[in-house]
Amino acid sequence: MIYSLDFSKQAFKDFTKISDPFYTNIKISIENLASNPRSHRYIKLKNRRGYRIRVGDCREIYHIVDAQLIIDVFAIGNRREIIIKSTNTF
């Protein structure tokens, strides 16, 4: 099954700010989410809804809606800063 990707405004804005070596790797990782949202690298977030995948020094935080085949990507950024930014989202 192929899932459709849905980006929050903040995730899209953060994605465009990422420099090129990480940008390409994150783009490939996000494209892979559409075909396999529960790959061997994903980790369930504790005390919050959603999952995360680490790509180099960056993280992608997303939520899977299986009933509608949608992946909501709501945070992308440096792994040290992303937890602080995304805690207000939940």
PyMOL commands that set and color helices and strands:
alter all, ss='L'
color gray80, all
select helices_A, chain A and resi 9-17+20-35+82-86
alter helices_A, ss='H'
color red, helices_A
select strands_A, chain A and resi 4-7+43-44+51-55+58-65+70-78
alter strands_A, ss='S'
color yellow, strands_A
deselect
rebuild
show_as cartoon
